[in-house]
Amino acid sequence: MTRLSISFIAILLAFLATSAPAHPIEHFVVVMLENRAFDHMLGWINQWMGPNKVDGLTGAEFNIANGTKWYVKDSCPYVNPFDPLHDLPSVTEEVMGSQQWLNPAPMDGFAKRHFEAQDADFWMVMHGFAPDMVPAISTLAENFVLFDKYFSSLPGPTYPNRMFWHSGTSHGMDANTIIDFLPGQPQRTMMDVFNDYNISWATYFSDLPDMILFKTMREWKNLENYHLIDEFSKHVNEGTLPTYSWVCPQFLPSVTRGAQDQHPDHDVILGEEFIAEIYGILRNSDLWNKTAFILTYDEHGGIYDHVPPPADNIPNPDGLNTNHGFNFTRLGVRVPMIVASPWVAKGHVVGEPETSHFEHSSAYATLKRMLGLDEELTNRTAWAAPWDFIFSETTPRTDCPTSLPTPSNPGERRAAVLKDQQARPPNGLQRELFSSLEGAIGRERTLGANMPTQLDMHHEVKKMMQQLLTKQP
């Protein structure tokens, strides 16, 4: 071998070494649940993790409504009696105590807003769960990386916040405005970028995949990446799991199983079981040592949190403002965010980053760095703090729990909760998802008007999804 060829090989090896990902993660698996604030789910986690480790609750926090102090408590029922308001005006009053913008927000209007809305159980917005009540998410927090300064992307509802995760913008929307969802949102998503870079991705779902919000995600080439939830375990065990997996909870009760999304008034226990199921599939597979399991929530759902959302130097993602005049220069309320992997430190709590903040746009900021992507989606993804630094272990940990505990859920209770869910009229989120699906199949919007119960909507959604996934290109 000549000296020239030896030098060329050395240069090539050096190039490959610097071009290869500097991390062991080959699979990113994301579960986003619904409408729960950080303090609600994890505000009491210091009962497990030790005093002052997490910016959580002490029990002294309160809001005043009707002349009474309503204190935080750690004994929330698993099935919340009502769905708190969480549109932009309501969130403004929850965090500000009025419609006047303040910085920092006093976080003192939650009970007052829902008392004024004449919610019979308004004080329940101040209640959360002790760690023993939600052992699945609490065990993840105790054993992996927990972010205690992670915020939703805007002070508003589900759809705009979910869009920020997927695309770094809500395309000028601060509300779940159904008429705008019918044609599909036009912005470019991280999945579109993955397609251009030949990075594999998939969404797994039981009833409604939220990716149908986007126009391009309704195209045939992308619908091929939609899989029923049963395929997730199969793909993990076969070793065919894609690089990026978006795993949806069940949003509607079926004949045999209740909704898993934890959206009030859905059963938190079923969400706990869903978290444990997805974690268990990954943890006990051959893929575990090259996987990151990411658990978060879209927004706070009108429920109390004590940490003021950031409002300094936050960029508008794309120059679009809402028709309410909101310009996207303040973040939403804090929500849980946990990353589980054998490559992260046990019980590590991540606080504020040195610059910018952690929010849903941080997902793309992180994947951009870890997957070697050159394209930026929006000003917000360019600004948001990435969290790739958490994969700090030099060898994979061997002490990761093989399973997660879940709350007791006796058969009689499970059956009673399911029966109640099935008979309820569809909630706002379910109607909005239903109308998005109508738009995806080209049907006139009905908002589920002909669906008197959640079970009726489940049956209709099943037919509509079959129509969507079998349509010809």
GUKEBA-567209 format. One record per residue (C-alpha): residue in three letters; residue number from 1; x, y, z. Coordinates in steps of 0.2 Angstrom, whole numbers, plus 5000, padded with zeros to 4 digits. Each point is the difference from the previous one (the first is absolute). Layout:
% residues N
{kemar "ALA",NUM,{X,Y,Z}} ...
//
This chain:
% residues 473
{kemar "MET",1,{5000,5000,5000}} {kemar "THR",2,{5007,5017,4995}} {kemar "ARG",3,{5003,5014,5012}} {kemar "LEU",4,{4987,5010,4991}} {kemar "SER",5,{4986,4987,5002}} {kemar "ILE",6,{5005,4998,5018}} {kemar "SER",7,{4998,5019,5002}} {kemar "PHE",8,{4983,5000,4991}} {kemar "ILE",9,{4993,4986,5011}} {kemar "ALA",10,{5006,5010,5016}} {kemar "ILE",11,{4991,5015,4993}} {kemar "LEU",12,{4984,4990,4996}} {kemar "LEU",13,{5000,4992,5017}} {kemar "ALA",14,{5002,5017,5009}} {kemar "PHE",15,{4986,5007,4989}} {kemar "LEU",16,{4988,4986,5005}} {kemar "ALA",17,{5005,5002,5018}} {kemar "THR",18,{4995,5018,5000}} {kemar "SER",19,{4985,4998,4989}} {kemar "ALA",20,{4992,4985,5010}} {kemar "PRO",21,{4988,5005,5014}} {kemar "ALA",22,{5009,5004,5016}} {kemar "HIS",23,{4986,4990,5010}} {kemar "PRO",24,{4993,4983,5001}} {kemar "ILE",25,{4982,5004,4997}} {kemar "GLU",26,{4992,4992,4984}} {kemar "HIS",27,{4982,5000,5005}} {kemar "PHE",28,{4990,5015,5007}} {kemar "VAL",29,{4983,4995,5007}} {kemar "VAL",30,{4988,5014,5005}} {kemar "VAL",31,{4984,4999,5010}} {kemar "MET",32,{4990,5016,5003}} {kemar "LEU",33,{4986,5000,5012}} {kemar "GLU",34,{4986,5013,5003}} {kemar "ASN",35,{4997,5015,5010}} {kemar "ARG",36,{5009,4998,5017}} {kemar "ALA",37,{5011,5012,5008}} {kemar "PHE",38,{5017,4996,5008}} {kemar "ASP",39,{4994,5004,5017}} {kemar "HIS",40,{4985,4989,4997}} {kemar "MET",41,{5010,4985,4996}} {kemar "LEU",42,{5017,5002,5008}} {kemar "GLY",43,{4998,5015,5012}} {kemar "TRP",44,{5002,4988,5014}} {kemar "ILE",45,{5014,4989,4993}} {kemar "ASN",46,{5012,5006,5014}} {kemar "GLN",47,{4991,4988,5011}} {kemar "TRP",48,{5010,4987,4991}} {kemar "MET",49,{5015,5009,4993}} {kemar "GLY",50,{5005,5010,5016}} {kemar "PRO",51,{4998,5018,5006}} {kemar "ASN",52,{5002,5014,4988}} {kemar "LYS",53,{5006,4989,4986}} {kemar "VAL",54,{4986,5005,4988}} {kemar "ASP",55,{4991,5017,4999}} {kemar "GLY",56,{4984,4993,5006}} {kemar "LEU",57,{4987,5004,5013}} {kemar "THR",58,{5001,5002,5019}} {kemar "GLY",59,{4982,5000,5004}} {kemar "ALA",60,{5000,5019,5004}} {kemar "GLU",61,{4995,5005,4983}} {kemar "PHE",62,{4983,5007,4997}} {kemar "ASN",63,{4988,5010,4989}} {kemar "ILE",64,{4986,5011,5007}} {kemar "ALA",65,{4982,4998,4993}} {kemar "ASN",66,{4984,5006,5008}} {kemar "GLY",67,{5010,5008,5014}} {kemar "THR",68,{5007,4983,5005}} {kemar "LYS",69,{5018,4993,4999}} {kemar "TRP",70,{5000,4984,4990}} {kemar "TYR",71,{5016,4990,5004}} {kemar "VAL",72,{5009,4987,4989}} {kemar "LYS",73,{4996,4982,5005}} {kemar "ASP",74,{5008,4983,4995}} {kemar "SER",75,{4984,4990,5000}} {kemar "CYS",76,{4992,5003,4983}} {kemar "PRO",77,{4987,4987,4994}} {kemar "TYR",78,{5006,4990,4985}} {kemar "VAL",79,{4984,5005,4990}} {kemar "ASN",80,{4999,5019,5001}} {kemar "PRO",81,{4982,5006,5002}} {kemar "PHE",82,{5002,5014,4986}} {kemar "ASP",83,{5011,5006,4986}} {kemar "PRO",84,{5008,5017,5005}} {kemar "LEU",85,{5000,5014,4987}} {kemar "HIS",86,{5017,5002,4991}} {kemar "ASP",87,{4997,5012,4985}} {kemar "LEU",88,{5011,5015,4999}} {kemar "PRO",89,{4989,5013,5010}} {kemar "SER",90,{4997,4987,5013}} {kemar "VAL",91,{5019,4995,5002}} {kemar "THR",92,{5004,5019,5001}} {kemar "GLU",93,{4988,5002,5014}} {kemar "GLU",94,{5007,4984,5009}} {kemar "VAL",95,{5018,5006,5000}} {kemar "MET",96,{4997,5019,5001}} {kemar "GLY",97,{4985,5001,5011}} {kemar "SER",98,{4992,5011,4987}} {kemar "GLN",99,{5002,5004,4981}} {kemar "GLN",100,{5015,5012,5003}} {kemar "TRP",101,{5016,4992,4995}} {kemar "LEU",102,{5013,5000,5014}} {kemar "ASN",103,{5018,4994,5001}} {kemar "PRO",104,{5002,4990,5010}} {kemar "ALA",105,{4983,4993,5001}} {kemar "PRO",106,{4993,4998,5018}} {kemar "MET",107,{4992,4983,4996}} {kemar "ASP",108,{4985,5005,5011}} {kemar "GLY",109,{4985,4999,4989}} {kemar "PHE",110,{4997,4982,4998}} {kemar "ALA",111,{4986,4997,5013}} {kemar "LYS",112,{4993,5018,4997}} {kemar "ARG",113,{4998,4996,4981}} {kemar "HIS",114,{4991,4984,5003}} {kemar "PHE",115,{4989,5007,5014}} {kemar "GLU",116,{4995,5014,4988}} {kemar "ALA",117,{4996,4987,4987}} {kemar "GLN",118,{4988,4992,5012}} {kemar "ASP",119,{5009,4984,5000}} {kemar "ALA",120,{4992,4990,5015}} {kemar "ASP",121,{5017,4992,5004}} {kemar "PHE",122,{5011,5015,4996}} {kemar "TRP",123,{5012,4997,5015}} {kemar "MET",124,{5005,4984,4992}} {kemar "VAL",125,{5012,5009,4989}} {kemar "MET",126,{5011,5002,5015}} {kemar "HIS",127,{5002,4981,5003}} {kemar "GLY",128,{5013,4988,4994}} {kemar "PHE",129,{5007,4983,5003}} {kemar "ALA",130,{5012,4993,5013}} {kemar "PRO",131,{5013,4989,4992}} {kemar "ASP",132,{4993,4985,5007}} {kemar "MET",133,{4983,5004,4991}} {kemar "VAL",134,{5009,5001,4983}} {kemar "PRO",135,{5015,4988,5002}} {kemar "ALA",136,{5003,4997,4981}} {kemar "ILE",137,{5005,5018,4996}} {kemar "SER",138,{5007,5002,5018}} {kemar "THR",139,{5012,4985,4997}} {kemar "LEU",140,{5005,5007,4984}} {kemar "ALA",141,{5005,5017,5008}} {kemar "GLU",142,{5009,4991,5014}} {kemar "ASN",143,{5010,4989,4988}} {kemar "PHE",144,{5004,5011,4985}} {kemar "VAL",145,{5001,5018,4995}} {kemar "LEU",146,{4986,5012,5006}} {kemar "PHE",147,{4998,5018,4993}} {kemar "ASP",148,{4993,5012,5013}} {kemar "LYS",149,{5000,5015,4989}} {kemar "TYR",150,{4992,4994,4984}} {kemar "PHE",151,{4986,5010,4993}} {kemar "SER",152,{4986,4998,4988}} {kemar "SER",153,{5003,5011,4984}} {kemar "LEU",154,{4986,5012,5003}} {kemar "PRO",155,{4987,5004,5013}} {kemar "GLY",156,{4986,4991,4991}} {kemar "PRO",157,{4992,4983,4996}} {kemar "THR",158,{5004,4983,4993}} {kemar "TYR",159,{5002,5002,4981}} {kemar "PRO",160,{5011,5016,4999}} {kemar "ASN",161,{5012,4992,5013}} {kemar "ARG",162,{5001,4983,4991}} {kemar "MET",163,{5004,5009,4984}} {kemar "PHE",164,{5014,5009,5008}} {kemar "TRP",165,{5008,4983,5004}} {kemar "HIS",166,{4998,4994,4982}} {kemar "SER",167,{5004,5016,4991}} {kemar "GLY",168,{5007,5013,5012}} {kemar "THR",169,{4984,5011,4996}} {kemar "SER",170,{4981,5000,5001}} {kemar "HIS",171,{4999,5010,4984}} {kemar "GLY",172,{4992,5015,5009}} {kemar "MET",173,{4988,4990,5010}} {kemar "ASP",174,{4997,5002,5018}} {kemar "ALA",175,{4983,4990,5001}} {kemar "ASN",176,{4993,4983,4994}} {kemar "THR",177,{4992,5009,4985}} {kemar "ILE",178,{4992,4985,4991}} {kemar "ILE",179,{4996,5009,4984}} {kemar "ASP",180,{5019,5003,4997}} {kemar "PHE",181,{5004,4982,5003}} {kemar "LEU",182,{4989,4993,4986}} {kemar "PRO",183,{5012,5003,4986}} {kemar "GLY",184,{5015,4995,5011}} {kemar "GLN",185,{5013,5011,5007}} {kemar "PRO",186,{5012,5006,4986}} {kemar "GLN",187,{5016,5002,5010}} {kemar "ARG",188,{5015,4989,4998}} {kemar "THR",189,{5003,4986,5013}} {kemar "MET",190,{5014,4991,5007}} {kemar "MET",191,{4993,4984,4991}} {kemar "ASP",192,{5002,5009,4984}} {kemar "VAL",193,{5018,5004,5004}} {kemar "PHE",194,{5003,4982,5005}} {kemar "ASN",195,{4993,4994,4983}} {kemar "ASP",196,{5013,5011,4991}} {kemar "TYR",197,{5014,4993,5010}} {kemar "ASN",198,{4994,4982,4999}} {kemar "ILE",199,{4997,4999,5018}} {kemar "SER",200,{4987,4987,5005}} {kemar "TRP",201,{4985,5005,5010}} {kemar "ALA",202,{4983,4993,5005}} {kemar "THR",203,{4984,5005,5010}} {kemar "TYR",204,{4991,4986,5010}} {kemar "PHE",205,{4982,5002,5005}} {kemar "SER",206,{4985,4992,5007}} {kemar "ASP",207,{4987,5011,4993}} {kemar "LEU",208,{5005,5018,4994}} {kemar "PRO",209,{5018,5005,4995}} {kemar "ASP",210,{5002,5018,5003}} {kemar "MET",211,{5012,5002,4985}} {kemar "ILE",212,{4985,5002,4989}} {kemar "LEU",213,{5000,5018,5006}} {kemar "PHE",214,{5013,5003,4986}} {kemar "LYS",215,{4996,5001,4981}} {kemar "THR",216,{5016,4990,4995}} {kemar "MET",217,{4996,4987,5013}} {kemar "ARG",218,{4984,4995,4991}} {kemar "GLU",219,{5010,4996,4984}} {kemar "TRP",220,{5001,4982,4995}} {kemar "LYS",221,{5019,4999,5002}} {kemar "ASN",222,{4998,5005,5018}} {kemar "LEU",223,{4985,4990,5004}} {kemar "GLU",224,{5011,4984,4997}} {kemar "ASN",225,{5008,5005,5016}} {kemar "TYR",226,{4984,4999,5011}} {kemar "HIS",227,{4999,4984,5010}} {kemar "LEU",228,{4987,4993,5012}} {kemar "ILE",229,{5007,4999,5018}} {kemar "ASP",230,{5002,4981,5000}} {kemar "GLU",231,{5013,5002,4986}} {kemar "PHE",232,{5011,5010,5013}} {kemar "SER",233,{5005,4985,5010}} {kemar "LYS",234,{5002,4989,4984}} {kemar "HIS",235,{5012,5013,4993}} {kemar "VAL",236,{5010,5001,5016}} {kemar "ASN",237,{5002,4982,5001}} {kemar "GLU",238,{5004,4997,4982}} {kemar "GLY",239,{5013,5014,5001}} {kemar "THR",240,{4991,5010,4987}} {kemar "LEU",241,{4995,5015,5010}} {kemar "PRO",242,{5004,5016,4991}} {kemar "THR",243,{5012,5014,5005}} {kemar "TYR",244,{4985,5011,5006}} {kemar "SER",245,{4984,4993,5007}} {kemar "TRP",246,{4985,5011,5006}} {kemar "VAL",247,{4989,4989,5010}} {kemar "CYS",248,{4982,5006,5003}} {kemar "PRO",249,{4989,4995,5015}} {kemar "GLN",250,{4982,4995,4997}} {kemar "PHE",251,{4990,5015,4999}} {kemar "LEU",252,{4982,4992,5000}} {kemar "PRO",253,{4993,4986,5010}} {kemar "SER",254,{4998,4984,4991}} {kemar "VAL",255,{4989,4985,5004}} {kemar "THR",256,{5013,4992,5011}} {kemar "ARG",257,{5012,5015,5005}} {kemar "GLY",258,{4998,5017,5006}} {kemar "ALA",259,{5010,5016,4994}} {kemar "GLN",260,{5018,5000,5005}} {kemar "ASP",261,{5004,5018,4996}} {kemar "GLN",262,{4997,5007,5018}} {kemar "HIS",263,{4990,5014,4993}} {kemar "PRO",264,{4988,5005,5014}} {kemar "ASP",265,{4988,4992,5004}} {kemar "HIS",266,{5009,4984,4994}} {kemar "ASP",267,{5007,4988,5012}} {kemar "VAL",268,{5018,5004,5005}} {kemar "ILE",269,{5003,4982,5004}} {kemar "LEU",270,{4998,4994,4982}} {kemar "GLY",271,{5013,5013,4995}} {kemar "GLU",272,{5012,4993,5013}} {kemar "GLU",273,{4997,4983,4993}} {kemar "PHE",274,{5004,5006,4982}} {kemar "ILE",275,{5016,5008,5006}} {kemar "ALA",276,{5005,4984,5009}} {kemar "GLU",277,{4995,4989,4984}} {kemar "ILE",278,{5011,5010,4988}} {kemar "TYR",279,{5015,5001,5012}} {kemar "GLY",280,{4999,4981,5004}} {kemar "ILE",281,{5000,4996,4981}} {kemar "LEU",282,{5015,5011,4997}} {kemar "ARG",283,{5009,4995,5016}} {kemar "ASN",284,{4999,4981,4998}} {kemar "SER",285,{5005,5000,4982}} {kemar "ASP",286,{5017,4999,4991}} {kemar "LEU",287,{4998,5018,4995}} {kemar "TRP",288,{5000,5008,5017}} {kemar "ASN",289,{5019,5004,5000}} {kemar "LYS",290,{4998,5011,4985}} {kemar "THR",291,{4983,5008,5004}} {kemar "ALA",292,{4993,5016,5008}} {kemar "PHE",293,{4982,5000,5007}} {kemar "ILE",294,{4993,5017,5001}} {kemar "LEU",295,{4985,5004,5011}} {kemar "THR",296,{4991,5017,5000}} {kemar "TYR",297,{4984,5009,5000}} {kemar "ASP",298,{4993,5012,4987}} {kemar "GLU",299,{4994,5014,5012}} {kemar "HIS",300,{4994,5002,5018}} {kemar "GLY",301,{4981,4999,4997}} {kemar "GLY",302,{4995,5014,5011}} {kemar "ILE",303,{5008,4992,5016}} {kemar "TYR",304,{5011,5009,5012}} {kemar "ASP",305,{5019,5002,4999}} {kemar "HIS",306,{5010,5012,5011}} {kemar "VAL",307,{5014,5004,4988}} {kemar "PRO",308,{4998,5015,4989}} {kemar "PRO",309,{5001,4997,4981}} {kemar "PRO",310,{5015,5009,4992}} {kemar "ALA",311,{4996,5016,4991}} {kemar "ASP",312,{5017,5008,4995}} {kemar "ASN",313,{5008,5000,4983}} {kemar "ILE",314,{4989,4986,4993}} {kemar "PRO",315,{5000,5000,4981}} {kemar "ASN",316,{4984,4999,4990}} {kemar "PRO",317,{5003,4985,4990}} {kemar "ASP",318,{4995,5006,4982}} {kemar "GLY",319,{4994,5018,5001}} {kemar "LEU",320,{4981,4995,5002}} {kemar "ASN",321,{4989,5007,5013}} {kemar "THR",322,{4983,4993,5005}} {kemar "ASN",323,{4984,5009,4996}} {kemar "HIS",324,{4999,5004,5019}} {kemar "GLY",325,{5016,5009,4999}} {kemar "PHE",326,{5011,4988,5009}} {kemar "ASN",327,{5018,5000,4993}} {kemar "PHE",328,{5007,4984,5007}} {kemar "THR",329,{5013,5009,5011}} {kemar "ARG",330,{4996,4991,5016}} {kemar "LEU",331,{5000,4982,5004}} {kemar "GLY",332,{4986,4989,5008}} {kemar "VAL",333,{4999,4992,5017}} {kemar "ARG",334,{5012,4987,5006}} {kemar "VAL",335,{4997,4982,4996}} {kemar "PRO",336,{5009,4983,5004}} {kemar "MET",337,{5014,4995,4989}} {kemar "ILE",338,{5010,4984,5003}} {kemar "VAL",339,{5013,4991,4989}} {kemar "ALA",340,{5004,4982,5005}} {kemar "SER",341,{5015,4991,4993}} {kemar "PRO",342,{5015,4990,5006}} {kemar "TRP",343,{5011,5014,4994}} {kemar "VAL",344,{4993,5014,5012}} {kemar "ALA",345,{5004,5002,5018}} {kemar "LYS",346,{4989,4993,5014}} {kemar "GLY",347,{4988,5012,5008}} {kemar "HIS",348,{5008,5015,4991}} {kemar "VAL",349,{4990,5016,5001}} {kemar "VAL",350,{5003,5013,4986}} {kemar "GLY",351,{4995,5018,5004}} {kemar "GLU",352,{5001,5016,4990}} {kemar "PRO",353,{5012,4999,4985}} {kemar "GLU",354,{5014,5014,4999}} {kemar "THR",355,{4991,5008,4985}} {kemar "SER",356,{4982,4999,4994}} {kemar "HIS",357,{4988,4987,5007}} {kemar "PHE",358,{4994,4982,4999}} {kemar "GLU",359,{4984,4999,4991}} {kemar "HIS",360,{4992,4989,4986}} {kemar "SER",361,{5010,5008,4987}} {kemar "SER",362,{5015,4993,5009}} {kemar "ALA",363,{4996,4983,4993}} {kemar "TYR",364,{5005,5005,4982}} {kemar "ALA",365,{5015,5010,5007}} {kemar "THR",366,{5006,4984,5008}} {kemar "LEU",367,{4997,4988,4986}} {kemar "LYS",368,{5008,5012,4987}} {kemar "ARG",369,{5016,4999,5010}} {kemar "MET",370,{4999,4981,5004}} {kemar "LEU",371,{4995,4995,4982}} {kemar "GLY",372,{5011,5012,4991}} {kemar "LEU",373,{4987,5010,4992}} {kemar "ASP",374,{5004,5017,4991}} {kemar "GLU",375,{4983,5007,4998}} {kemar "GLU",376,{4992,5011,5013}} {kemar "LEU",377,{4981,5000,5001}} {kemar "THR",378,{4996,5017,5008}} {kemar "ASN",379,{5007,5014,5010}} {kemar "ARG",380,{4994,4991,5016}} {kemar "THR",381,{5009,4984,4996}} {kemar "ALA",382,{5016,5010,4997}} {kemar "TRP",383,{4997,5008,5017}} {kemar "ALA",384,{4994,4986,5011}} {kemar "ALA",385,{5012,4991,5011}} {kemar "PRO",386,{5005,4983,4995}} {kemar "TRP",387,{5002,4986,5012}} {kemar "ASP",388,{5013,4988,4992}} {kemar "PHE",389,{5012,5003,5014}} {kemar "ILE",390,{4990,4988,5012}} {kemar "PHE",391,{5007,4985,4991}} {kemar "SER",392,{5015,5001,5011}} {kemar "GLU",393,{5004,4982,5006}} {kemar "THR",394,{5016,4992,4992}} {kemar "THR",395,{4992,4982,5001}} {kemar "PRO",396,{4982,4995,5000}} {kemar "ARG",397,{4993,4999,5018}} {kemar "THR",398,{4995,4982,5006}} {kemar "ASP",399,{4989,5007,5014}} {kemar "CYS",400,{4985,5006,4990}} {kemar "PRO",401,{4984,4992,5007}} {kemar "THR",402,{4993,4986,4989}} {kemar "SER",403,{4982,5006,5003}} {kemar "LEU",404,{4990,5014,5007}} {kemar "PRO",405,{4987,4999,5014}} {kemar "THR",406,{4983,5006,4997}} {kemar "PRO",407,{4985,5004,5011}} {kemar "SER",408,{4988,4986,5006}} {kemar "ASN",409,{4985,5000,4988}} {kemar "PRO",410,{4988,4986,5005}} {kemar "GLY",411,{4989,4992,4986}} {kemar "GLU",412,{4984,5007,5008}} {kemar "ARG",413,{5007,5018,5000}} {kemar "ARG",414,{5008,4998,4983}} {kemar "ALA",415,{4983,4994,4993}} {kemar "ALA",416,{4990,5014,5008}} {kemar "VAL",417,{5012,5014,4994}} {kemar "LEU",418,{4999,4992,4982}} {kemar "LYS",419,{4981,5000,5000}} {kemar "ASP",420,{4999,5018,5006}} {kemar "GLN",421,{5013,5006,4987}} {kemar "GLN",422,{4991,4990,4986}} {kemar "ALA",423,{4983,5009,5004}} {kemar "ARG",424,{5007,5018,5001}} {kemar "PRO",425,{4998,5012,4986}} {kemar "PRO",426,{5017,5003,4991}} {kemar "ASN",427,{5011,5013,5008}} {kemar "GLY",428,{5007,5015,4991}} {kemar "LEU",429,{5017,4991,4995}} {kemar "GLN",430,{4991,4985,4993}} {kemar "ARG",431,{4988,5011,4990}} {kemar "GLU",432,{5015,5010,4993}} {kemar "LEU",433,{5010,4984,4996}} {kemar "PHE",434,{4984,4993,4991}} {kemar "SER",435,{4999,5015,4990}} {kemar "SER",436,{5018,5000,4995}} {kemar "LEU",437,{4997,4982,4994}} {kemar "GLU",438,{4985,5006,4990}} {kemar "GLY",439,{5011,5012,4991}} {kemar "ALA",440,{5013,4987,4997}} {kemar "ILE",441,{4987,4989,4991}} {kemar "GLY",442,{4992,5015,4991}} {kemar "ARG",443,{4984,4999,5009}} {kemar "GLU",444,{4989,5015,5005}} {kemar "ARG",445,{5003,5006,5018}} {kemar "THR",446,{4988,4994,5013}} {kemar "LEU",447,{5009,5002,5016}} {kemar "GLY",448,{4994,4983,5004}} {kemar "ALA",449,{4982,5007,5002}} {kemar "ASN",450,{4993,4983,4996}} {kemar "MET",451,{5010,4991,5013}} {kemar "PRO",452,{4990,5001,5016}} {kemar "THR",453,{5013,4990,5010}} {kemar "GLN",454,{5018,4997,5001}} {kemar "LEU",455,{4998,4982,4995}} {kemar "ASP",456,{4990,5005,4985}} {kemar "MET",457,{5014,5011,4995}} {kemar "HIS",458,{5012,4986,5002}} {kemar "HIS",459,{4991,4989,4988}} {kemar "GLU",460,{4998,5014,4987}} {kemar "VAL",461,{5019,5004,5002}} {kemar "LYS",462,{5005,4982,4996}} {kemar "LYS",463,{4990,5000,4984}} {kemar "MET",464,{5008,5017,4995}} {kemar "MET",465,{5018,4995,5004}} {kemar "GLN",466,{4997,4984,4989}} {kemar "GLN",467,{4994,5012,4986}} {kemar "LEU",468,{5015,5011,5002}} {kemar "LEU",469,{5014,4987,5001}} {kemar "THR",470,{4993,4990,4985}} {kemar "LYS",471,{4997,5015,4988}} {kemar "GLN",472,{5010,4999,4984}} {kemar "PRO",473,{5014,5012,4996}} 
//
